Amino acid sequence: MKLPIRILAALALPLAAFAQQRILSPAGPAGASLARLGWFVLILSLVVLGVMWLILALVLTRPRGSLDEHEPADTGGGQNWIFIGGFAFPAAVLAIMYIAGLDSMSHFPLSGGMNTKDAEIRIVGHQWWWELQYLGGPLNEHFTTANEIHIPAGRTVDIDLASEDVIHSFWVPALHGKVDLIPGQMNRIRIEASHPGVFRGQCAEFCGAEHAKMIISVVAETPEDYNRWLARMRQPGAVPSTDEQTRGQDVFLSGGCSLCHTIDGTLAAGTVGPNLTHIGSRRKIAANLLDNNTANLTAWVTHARSLKPAVVMPNMTQFSGDQLRELVVYLESLK
């Protein structure tokens, strides 16, 4: 009884990943190109499979000689069939797939063709989270956030890709193919979302113990909403407006959090972990592993390593109940 259940579970895992990643449900030109290529290869593979099954059926049903016969059977042009089936047919299929692949690649500009202007966004991979630097406009309008990319729908956005430690890979299948983030090398991609929406991505290059939990989210918004989001992100961290938030800020600054994290407008300037200036406005936390709510934020602050065992962030169990509540209230206020 257990074996069928295990088989069903094994089949369900790739189907669940397929549903989350929207591999064949594109939301932009590059994603559409890859989806067309995927459908084409799938259909072509089914056709080849059908032909092979037909040939196998003909072979199995053809008349046979007997062991008493000493004369070789008439091959009926067997050498021609060997040439057709062993060389010509596979070569034709591979050539068709190669040409289709080249056509798909034409929808992905090479880095050299995009270096006429600076990228709007730079993504820096860390074990196991994404640093997002928004570089548009004058220097005083640049800002840093984490794990949740916002882009305007309906226009292209150039993104630089870099890594601070090991090789990572940026993959948001609805919008673009896999592109590596390589230490010491800057790669550039161009993405576009044809309509507003939230698109899930994933690190697609094994990068260590928590690789599977290195998720990225792309939020495509109308130009108006995107501009409002930019204006909000360019502001420093919210000033505490209640006594509880003030005490929570004091806990953050004195309790070790500020050694690893930055909150613009405060003395916290750590760069080991994600920038938390506007953490309260993010949809998810822990590299998009958990919904951003009071319970998850409290659990993450106190026992991050029970949720992501190899994460750099230590368990912070030194806070009293009141201190923990005040700290979480302060973080939630950082919109």
C-alpha angles and dihedrals in degrees: 000000000000094000096062090047091052091048091051091048091050090052093046095056097065090041090053091049090048091053093049097045097044092214094171097032102078124192100187143032097268093045090048091053091052092045091053090050090048093051091046093051091045093051093043090050091052090050091050090047090051092050091049092050090049092052090047090051091051091050093049094048101041118111116269133208125229135250089252093064115097100182116088114252119254105261093199095220095327094164090058090052091050090053093046097043099034101041119001098048096044090044091052093049093048092047091052091050091047093052091046089051092051090051090051092049090057088072091061112074115218118243092250091063093054101049096092089095138022119270117255093222135028118201116202117192120220132173098293114346141054124250112206120200117189107207104176122124128004121344093259089061096055116108141172129228135157145244098344117082118198118199134169114255118237101031138073122260123198114218129190117214124208139154134219098199125003135358113291129175128222111219126168100158096194089060110022147354127259116294123178127237104215127189110249094012131088118214124186132208135180119220133180132185112208093205139013117278146110116271124192122223138178142201101261099191118074104250105167144297098327097040093121090056095053097103127166129200126205116201112196113197138178111271090253094052091044092053091049089050091050091051091051094047091052090062121091121252116296115271111240110262100187135046090247092055090047091053089047091054089051089052090050094050097043102033101069098264092107091059090071106022137057127220109182113232094031136078090260107110106151118145102190094089136029122301107258100191092120103015092135091067096054120105094221141013136212093048091314093306096120135034112254102249136126096265096049094042091052091048092048095050094050104033109017092149093059088060098037106017098194097041116130093230110095125223107268103211098147096090123099119232092261093047092050092049092049092047092052091047089053093049091049090053092060097097 
